[in-house]
Amino acid sequence: MDDHEWTLMQGACGPATEVPTLIRALRDGGPDSREQLERELSDHVQHQGQLYPPAVPTAQLLIDALADEDTHDRLLACELLQTIVENAHHYEGEDFAEPTLGELSAARAAWWSRRRRGAAHEPVAPDPVDREAHEAVRAGVPAYLEVLRSGDRQLRRGMATLLGHFPSAWPVMAAEFAERLAEEEDPEVAAAICLAVGRTGRLGYGRVAAAAGLWRGHGDRYVHRCALAALARVVAETDTAMLVELADCLVTTDGGDWQSPETVLAGTAFDAFGRRRPAEVPARLAGLLTVRLRDQQGPEWSYLAVRLLLDIAFHEGPLPDGAGFAGLDRVQRDAVLALIDTEVLLWTEAIWRDVAECNLPHVHDELFAWVAGQPALF
């Protein structure tokens, strides 16, 4: 702890000189309450979602504390590492020869941003502190895998959640995930591991698929659906029942709480398909999403379902200027008609940018006019 120049590192509340004392209290115990210790450490590394330089060495110290079985509060170390990595806002790409749906979506977003702000617009460079903090937490993957075997169910669940942030570490994690899922007795922990598989896995890992399949059909519907999200990431051939349920997850999530189990599950299902290349996406998925969107009763939070549908339908890029509805392929036409029929552009503003990035009219009335062949400016 004394190897760092804490007085020279500015945190959200000034110099981070108190961090070593706070870490020692986490490891050895102290007079401060758990809530106070968590608040003070968190305040040194982040404020309102922005990370500060002390986050990097603090993450290293928290990993050491977590790995030490004698640490007084290992779970707090886990929770603080989660805080750091979630605020790092750094997405790990995967080394594929062909881009994934997510990468193609990002390319459409960059196109739209350049068009909106002008050709000379330069994208904002990521904050180097975010990348360094993410890498600092990622360095703890071996320790997290070890703690995943802990007798403490809360720690095991916390490790699974942490590991879900690091898809580039999948080759290291896969065998351990398979073993843990096969041996785990706690359904909540198994669900957390399945979610980690859904966020980080790759196609073709049979042992992981077999282990996740053990939890499919579990009596708790949430656990069962977490297993489906894991299978969607590692199994090439997805059956219709699986796709129907995952499409349902994407449409009926609780948008009021981004940390709710249902919303986390929806995000994992979205990642499971979004991190596939277009040719790997099940052909039936787009049709199921349009059916589920049309079947919904009222404005449920269906942003991820709409976004995934657009990612599938327009993976080749934005439409060329002047394109007409008649020139769209069947999947694209169905997607556009679903936007109109469900009136999503009327009851949520969250989706308009994703529609605009496809070079579609992003106001409901203008989209309706465009489909009808009437001229519209957009």
SULWORA-V498291 format. One record per run of one state. SS is the DSSP state (2 for helix, 1 for strand, 0 for the rest). FROM is the first residue (numbers start at 1). TO is the last residue. If there is no record, write none. Layout:
SS|FROM|TO + SS|FROM|TO
This chain:
0|1|5 + 2|6|8 + 0|9|9 + 1|10|11 + 0|12|13 + 1|14|15 + 0|16|18 + 2|19|28 + 0|29|33 + 2|34|45 + 1|46|47 + 0|48|49 + 1|50|51 + 0|52|53 + 2|54|67 + 0|68|73 + 2|74|87 + 0|88|99 + 1|100|100 + 2|101|117 + 0|118|127 + 2|128|138 + 0|139|140 + 2|141|147 + 0|148|152 + 2|153|163 + 0|164|166 + 2|167|183 + 0|184|186 + 2|187|200 + 0|201|205 + 2|206|213 + 0|214|220 + 2|221|234 + 0|235|239 + 2|240|251 + 0|252|252 + 1|253|253 + 0|254|260 + 2|261|274 + 0|275|276 + 1|277|277 + 2|278|280 + 0|281|284 + 2|285|295 + 0|296|300 + 1|301|301 + 0|302|302 + 2|303|313 + 0|314|324 + 2|325|327 + 0|328|329 + 2|330|342 + 0|343|343 + 2|344|347 + 0|348|351 + 2|352|356 + 0|357|363 + 2|364|371 + 0|372|378
